[in-house]
Amino acid sequence: MAAPTDQAVSPWVQLVPFALVLGIFYFVILLPMKRRQKKVQEFLAALKVGDRVVTSGGIFGSVAKISDQSIQLQIAPNVRVDVSRAAIVGYQGQAPVADQNA
């Protein structure tokens, strides 16, 4: 009677599927997220007084004053509101820079 042979599989071969999953995860999820985040940061850094923007809450206005954490928007004559920098999602009439669902 022949004894069954136990073939040992190299631990490196077992790690190949795991490495492939990590690689796919990086290229499909993490890399696009980093690119989008960089684009949003560049947009917020480039804002200047007079730009017409829209907030995540749907408020349209023009930038009246910029500080480190907030932006003052003029939404009507003699009406100004302070909003967080993160609330600004894009310029009026253009597609949002920051996706709300992502």
PyMOL commands that set and color helices and strands:
alter all, ss='L'
color gray80, all
select helices_A, chain A and resi 11-45+85-87
alter helices_A, ss='H'
color red, helices_A
select strands_A, chain A and resi 52-55+60-66+70-76+79-84+88-91
alter strands_A, ss='S'
color yellow, strands_A
deselect
rebuild
show_as cartoon
